[in-house]
Every structure is written in C-alpha cells, then in structure tokens.
C-alpha cells in the first residue's frame, strides 16, 4: 500500500509526499496500538484484544470493499456517458 497508492495517484498528488504521509500514519498506528492493546489486555484479558483486532480488521475490509464498489460503479457510469 505504501508504494502502490502513491504510484497510482502520481498524476494528481506528489507520490513522495503521499508515501511519507502513509508511512507516518503506519508508524503512529503501530506505536499507539502497542499501548492501546496493552491497556486492553490488562483491563479485559487476551480475548478482548483479539476481539478488538477482529473488529478493526472487519472495518478495514468494509472500507476497502466500499472503495472498490464505488470505483466499479464510477467506471460503469463513465462508460455509459462516453458511449
């Protein structure tokens, strides 16, 4: 993702800047997750940690799927207007 998205959007965004922003978000998320998951484990146990990770994964899948569907619908709409 760090290299694919900036190259895909290279005509509209500076790819180096976008890659840097994505990398910074990844590093911040990794640092925060260490503390948040540690606090969650101490307060609620390991089962809750895995439930939290599952929930975050499901949200990621839903968001990515919505993006794919929106892109597909947009490409269909563009083809109808061109033809």
DSSP file (Angstrom, degrees, kcal/mol; ACC not computed):
  #  RESIDUE AA STRUCTURE BP1 BP2  ACC     N-H-->O    O-->H-N    N-H-->O    O-->H-N    TCO  KAPPA ALPHA  PHI   PSI    X-CA   Y-CA   Z-CA
    1    1 A X     >        0   0    0      0, 0.0     4,-1.4     0, 0.0     5,-0.4   0.000 360.0 360.0 360.0 -35.9    0.0    0.0    0.0
    2    2 A X  T  4  +     0   0    0      1,-0.2     4,-0.3     2,-0.1    21,-0.1   0.832 360.0  25.1 -65.0 -31.2    2.8    2.4    0.8
    3    3 A X  T  > S+     0   0    0      2,-0.1     4,-1.2     3,-0.1    -1,-0.2   0.746 119.0  56.4-103.4 -28.0    4.2    2.1   -2.7
    4    4 A X  H  > S+     0   0    0      2,-0.2     4,-2.0     1,-0.2     5,-0.2   0.936 105.4  48.1 -73.0 -46.5    1.1    1.2   -4.8
    5    5 A X  H  X S+     0   0    0     -4,-1.4     4,-2.2     1,-0.2    -1,-0.2   0.931 110.7  49.3 -65.0 -47.2   -1.2    4.0   -3.9
    6    6 A X  H  4 S+     0   0    0     -5,-0.4    -1,-0.2    -4,-0.3     7,-0.2   0.888 113.3  48.0 -60.5 -35.9    1.3    6.9   -4.4
    7    7 A X  H >< S+     0   0    0     -4,-1.2     3,-0.8     1,-0.2    -1,-0.2   0.850 110.4  51.9 -71.5 -32.4    2.2    5.5   -7.9
    8    8 A X  H 3< S+     0   0    0     -4,-2.0     3,-0.4     1,-0.2    -2,-0.2   0.887 117.4  38.1 -68.2 -38.2   -1.4    5.1   -8.8
    9    9 A X  T >X S+     0   0    0     -4,-2.2     4,-2.1     1,-0.2     3,-1.4   0.146  79.9 118.9 -97.9  19.1   -2.1    8.7   -7.9
   10   10 A X  T <4 S+     0   0    0     -3,-0.8     5,-0.2     1,-0.3    -1,-0.2   0.718  70.1  57.9 -63.5 -21.6    1.1   10.1   -9.2
   11   11 A X  T 34 S+     0   0    0     -3,-0.4    -1,-0.3    -4,-0.2    -2,-0.1   0.758 119.0  28.1 -79.9 -22.1   -0.6   12.4  -11.8
   12   12 A X  T <4 S+     0   0    0     -3,-1.4     2,-0.3     1,-0.2    -2,-0.2   0.615 124.3  36.3-112.2 -15.9   -2.7   14.2   -9.1
   13   13 A X  S  < S-     0   0    0     -4,-2.1     2,-0.6    -7,-0.2    -1,-0.2  -0.976  87.3-100.6-138.6 148.9   -0.5   14.0   -6.0
   14   14 A X     >  -     0   0    0     -2,-0.3     4,-2.4     1,-0.2     5,-0.2  -0.591  33.8-152.2 -66.2 112.9    3.2   14.2   -5.2
   15   15 A X  H  > S+     0   0    0     -2,-0.6     4,-2.5     1,-0.2     5,-0.2   0.837  91.1  53.8 -62.9 -33.7    4.0   10.4   -4.7
   16   16 A X  H  > S+     0   0    0      2,-0.2     4,-2.1     1,-0.2    -1,-0.2   0.916 110.9  46.0 -65.8 -42.3    6.9   11.0   -2.4
   17   17 A X  H  > S+     0   0    0      2,-0.2     4,-2.3     1,-0.2    -2,-0.2   0.926 113.8  48.3 -65.1 -45.3    4.8   13.2   -0.1
   18   18 A X  H  X S+     0   0    0     -4,-2.4     4,-2.5     1,-0.2    -2,-0.2   0.907 111.0  50.2 -64.0 -41.9    1.9   10.7   -0.1
   19   19 A X  H  X S+     0   0    0     -4,-2.5     4,-2.5     1,-0.2    -1,-0.2   0.898 110.9  50.6 -62.3 -39.8    4.2    7.8    0.6
   20   20 A X  H  X S+     0   0    0     -4,-2.1     4,-2.4     2,-0.2    -2,-0.2   0.899 110.3  48.5 -64.8 -40.8    5.7    9.7    3.5
   21   21 A X  H  X S+     0   0    0     -4,-2.3     4,-2.3     2,-0.2    -2,-0.2   0.915 112.6  48.3 -65.4 -42.9    2.3   10.5    4.9
   22   22 A X  H  X S+     0   0    0     -4,-2.5     4,-2.2     2,-0.2    -2,-0.2   0.923 112.4  49.0 -63.5 -43.6    1.2    6.9    4.7
   23   23 A X  H  X S+     0   0    0     -4,-2.5     4,-2.5     2,-0.2    -2,-0.2   0.911 110.2  51.2 -61.7 -42.7    4.4    5.7    6.3
   24   24 A X  H  X S+     0   0    0     -4,-2.4     4,-2.6     1,-0.2     5,-0.2   0.908 109.9  49.7 -62.3 -41.6    4.0    8.2    9.1
   25   25 A X  H  X S+     0   0    0     -4,-2.3     4,-2.6     2,-0.2    -1,-0.2   0.892 110.2  51.2 -63.7 -38.9    0.4    7.0    9.7
   26   26 A X  H  X S+     0   0    0     -4,-2.2     4,-2.3     2,-0.2    -2,-0.2   0.926 111.9  46.3 -63.7 -44.2    1.6    3.4    9.8
   27   27 A X  H  X S+     0   0    0     -4,-2.5     4,-2.3     2,-0.2    -2,-0.2   0.914 114.0  47.6 -66.0 -42.5    4.3    4.2   12.4
   28   28 A X  H  X S+     0   0    0     -4,-2.6     4,-2.7     1,-0.2     5,-0.2   0.913 112.2  50.1 -64.7 -42.0    2.0    6.2   14.6
   29   29 A X  H  X S+     0   0    0     -4,-2.6     4,-2.5    -5,-0.2    -2,-0.2   0.891 110.8  49.5 -63.1 -39.5   -0.6    3.5   14.4
   30   30 A X  H  X S+     0   0    0     -4,-2.3     4,-1.3     2,-0.2    -1,-0.2   0.910 112.6  47.0 -65.4 -41.8    1.9    0.9   15.4
   31   31 A X  H  X S+     0   0    0     -4,-2.3     4,-1.1     1,-0.2    -2,-0.2   0.926 115.7  44.6 -66.9 -44.0    3.1    2.9   18.3
   32   32 A X  H  X S+     0   0    0     -4,-2.7     4,-2.9     1,-0.2     5,-0.2   0.889 107.7  57.9 -67.5 -39.1   -0.4    3.6   19.5
   33   33 A X  H  X S+     0   0    0     -4,-2.5     4,-2.7    -5,-0.2     5,-0.4   0.846  99.2  60.2 -63.9 -31.7   -1.6    0.1   19.1
   34   34 A X  H  X S+     0   0    0     -4,-1.3     4,-1.4     1,-0.2    -1,-0.2   0.939 113.3  36.1 -58.6 -47.2    1.1   -1.2   21.4
   35   35 A X  H  X S+     0   0    0     -4,-1.1     4,-2.6    -3,-0.2     5,-0.2   0.912 118.5  49.3 -73.9 -43.3   -0.2    0.9   24.3
   36   36 A X  H  X S+     0   0    0     -4,-2.9     4,-2.4     1,-0.2    -2,-0.2   0.927 114.2  44.6 -64.8 -44.9   -3.9    0.6   23.5
   37   37 A X  H  X S+     0   0    0     -4,-2.7     4,-2.4    -5,-0.2    -1,-0.2   0.852 112.7  53.1 -69.5 -32.1   -3.7   -3.2   23.1
   38   38 A X  H  X S+     0   0    0     -4,-1.4     4,-2.3    -5,-0.4    -2,-0.2   0.925 111.1  45.3 -65.1 -44.6   -1.6   -3.4   26.3
   39   39 A X  H  X S+     0   0    0     -4,-2.6     4,-2.2     2,-0.2     5,-0.2   0.904 113.4  50.9 -64.8 -41.0   -4.2   -1.4   28.3
   40   40 A X  H  X>S+     0   0    0     -4,-2.4     4,-2.8    -5,-0.2     5,-0.5   0.906 110.9  48.6 -62.8 -41.6   -7.0   -3.5   26.8
   41   41 A X  H  X5S+     0   0    0     -4,-2.4     4,-1.9     3,-0.2    -2,-0.2   0.916 112.0  48.4 -66.1 -42.6   -5.2   -6.7   27.7
   42   42 A X  H  <5S+     0   0    0     -4,-2.3    -1,-0.2     1,-0.2    -2,-0.2   0.887 120.0  37.8 -64.5 -38.4   -4.6   -5.6   31.3
   43   43 A X  H  <5S+     0   0    0     -4,-2.2    -2,-0.2    -5,-0.2    -1,-0.2   0.860 136.8  11.6 -82.2 -36.6   -8.2   -4.5   31.8
   44   44 A X  H  <5S-     0   0    0     -4,-2.8     4,-0.3    -5,-0.2    -3,-0.2   0.502 100.4-114.5-126.6  -7.1  -10.1   -7.2   29.9
   45   45 A X     X< -     0   0    0     -4,-1.9     4,-1.1    -5,-0.5     3,-0.4  -0.205  44.2 -60.9  93.5 172.6   -7.8  -10.1   29.0
   46   46 A X  H  > S+     0   0    0      1,-0.2     4,-2.1     2,-0.2     5,-0.2   0.798 124.6  65.0 -68.5 -30.6   -6.5  -11.5   25.8
   47   47 A X  H  > S+     0   0    0      1,-0.2     4,-1.9     2,-0.2    -1,-0.2   0.915 102.3  49.5 -59.2 -41.4   -9.9  -12.4   24.4
   48   48 A X  H  > S+     0   0    0     -3,-0.4     4,-2.6    -4,-0.3    -1,-0.2   0.867 106.2  56.8 -66.2 -35.6  -10.8   -8.7   24.2
   49   49 A X  H  X S+     0   0    0     -4,-1.1     4,-2.4     1,-0.2    -1,-0.2   0.936 109.3  45.4 -59.8 -45.5   -7.5   -7.9   22.4
   50   50 A X  H  X S+     0   0    0     -4,-2.1     4,-2.3     1,-0.2    -1,-0.2   0.849 111.1  52.9 -68.9 -32.6   -8.4  -10.4   19.7
   51   51 A X  H  X S+     0   0    0     -4,-1.9     4,-2.6     2,-0.2    -1,-0.2   0.898 109.8  49.2 -65.9 -39.8  -12.0   -9.1   19.5
   52   52 A X  H  X S+     0   0    0     -4,-2.6     4,-2.5     2,-0.2    -2,-0.2   0.935 112.0  47.7 -64.3 -45.6  -10.6   -5.6   19.0
   53   53 A X  H  X S+     0   0    0     -4,-2.4     4,-2.1     1,-0.2    -2,-0.2   0.889 112.2  50.4 -62.8 -38.6   -8.2   -6.8   16.3
   54   54 A X  H  X S+     0   0    0     -4,-2.3     4,-2.5     2,-0.2    -2,-0.2   0.924 110.3  49.4 -63.6 -44.5  -11.1   -8.6   14.6
   55   55 A X  H  X S+     0   0    0     -4,-2.6     4,-2.4     1,-0.2    -2,-0.2   0.911 111.1  49.0 -62.3 -43.1  -13.3   -5.5   14.7
   56   56 A X  H  X S+     0   0    0     -4,-2.5     4,-2.1     1,-0.2    -1,-0.2   0.895 111.8  49.9 -64.2 -39.0  -10.5   -3.3   13.3
   57   57 A X  H  X S+     0   0    0     -4,-2.1     4,-2.3     2,-0.2    -2,-0.2   0.906 110.2  49.6 -65.3 -41.8   -9.9   -5.9   10.5
   58   58 A X  H  X S+     0   0    0     -4,-2.5     4,-2.5     2,-0.2    -2,-0.2   0.913 110.1  50.7 -64.7 -42.2  -13.6   -6.1    9.7
   59   59 A X  H  X S+     0   0    0     -4,-2.4     4,-2.5     1,-0.2    -1,-0.2   0.909 110.0  51.2 -61.6 -40.9  -13.9   -2.3    9.5
   60   60 A X  H  X S+     0   0    0     -4,-2.1     4,-2.5     2,-0.2    -2,-0.2   0.904 110.1  48.5 -61.9 -42.2  -10.9   -2.3    7.1
   61   61 A X  H  X S+     0   0    0     -4,-2.3     4,-2.6     2,-0.2    -2,-0.2   0.911 112.1  49.2 -64.8 -42.1  -12.5   -4.9    4.9
   62   62 A X  H  X S+     0   0    0     -4,-2.5     4,-2.4     2,-0.2    -2,-0.2   0.924 112.8  46.9 -64.0 -44.4  -15.7   -2.9    4.8
   63   63 A X  H  X S+     0   0    0     -4,-2.5     4,-1.9     2,-0.2    -2,-0.2   0.930 114.7  45.9 -64.7 -45.1  -14.0    0.4    3.9
   64   64 A X  H  X S+     0   0    0     -4,-2.5     4,-2.2     1,-0.2    -2,-0.2   0.899 112.7  50.8 -64.6 -40.0  -11.8   -1.2    1.2
   65   65 A X  H  X S+     0   0    0     -4,-2.6     4,-2.6     1,-0.2    -1,-0.2   0.897 108.2  52.4 -64.4 -40.0  -14.8   -3.1   -0.2
   66   66 A X  H  X S+     0   0    0     -4,-2.4     4,-2.5     1,-0.2    -1,-0.2   0.894 109.4  50.3 -62.8 -39.0  -16.8    0.2   -0.3
   67   67 A X  H  X S+     0   0    0     -4,-1.9     4,-2.2     2,-0.2    -2,-0.2   0.902 110.9  48.0 -64.9 -41.3  -14.0    1.8   -2.2
   68   68 A X  H  X S+     0   0    0     -4,-2.2     4,-2.3     2,-0.2    -2,-0.2   0.921 113.4  47.5 -65.4 -44.0  -13.8   -1.0   -4.7
   69   69 A X  H  X S+     0   0    0     -4,-2.6     4,-2.7     2,-0.2     5,-0.2   0.918 111.9  50.0 -64.0 -43.2  -17.6   -0.9   -5.3
   70   70 A X  H  X S+     0   0    0     -4,-2.5     4,-2.5     1,-0.2    -1,-0.2   0.903 111.5  48.5 -62.8 -40.7  -17.6    2.9   -5.6
   71   71 A X  H  X S+     0   0    0     -4,-2.2     4,-2.3     2,-0.2    -1,-0.2   0.900 111.9  49.6 -65.5 -40.1  -14.7    2.7   -8.2
   72   72 A X  H  X S+     0   0    0     -4,-2.3     4,-2.0     2,-0.2    -2,-0.2   0.928 112.8  46.2 -64.0 -45.9  -16.6    0.0  -10.1
   73   73 A X  H  X S+     0   0    0     -4,-2.7     4,-2.4     1,-0.2    -2,-0.2   0.900 112.1  52.0 -64.5 -40.7  -19.8    2.0  -10.2
   74   74 A X  H  X S+     0   0    0     -4,-2.5     4,-2.3    -5,-0.2    -1,-0.2   0.901 109.0  49.4 -63.3 -40.9  -17.9    5.1  -11.2
   75   75 A X  H  X S+     0   0    0     -4,-2.3     4,-1.9     1,-0.2    -1,-0.2   0.872 110.8  50.4 -67.7 -35.1  -16.3    3.3  -14.1
   76   76 A X  H  X S+     0   0    0     -4,-2.0     4,-1.7     2,-0.2    -2,-0.2   0.903 110.6  49.4 -66.5 -40.7  -19.6    2.0  -15.3
   77   77 A X  H  X S+     0   0    0     -4,-2.4     4,-1.7     1,-0.2    -2,-0.2   0.892 110.5  50.5 -65.6 -39.5  -21.2    5.4  -15.1
   78   78 A X  H  X S+     0   0    0     -4,-2.3     4,-1.7     1,-0.2    -1,-0.2   0.878 108.4  52.1 -66.6 -37.6  -18.2    6.9  -17.1
   79   79 A X  H  X S+     0   0    0     -4,-1.9     4,-2.1     1,-0.2    -1,-0.2   0.862 108.3  51.8 -66.2 -35.6  -18.6    4.2  -19.8
   80   80 A X  H  < S+     0   0    0     -4,-1.7    -1,-0.2     1,-0.2    -2,-0.2   0.883 110.8  47.1 -68.5 -37.7  -22.3    5.0  -20.2
   81   81 A X  H  < S+     0   0    0     -4,-1.7    -1,-0.2     1,-0.2    -2,-0.2   0.826 112.7  49.7 -74.4 -29.8  -21.6    8.7  -20.7
   82   82 A X  H  <        0   0    0     -4,-1.7    -2,-0.2     1,-0.2    -1,-0.2   0.914 360.0 360.0 -73.4 -43.2  -18.9    8.1  -23.2
   83   83 A X     <        0   0    0     -4,-2.1    -1,-0.2    -5,-0.2    -2,-0.2   0.475 360.0 360.0 -79.9 360.0  -20.9    5.7  -25.3
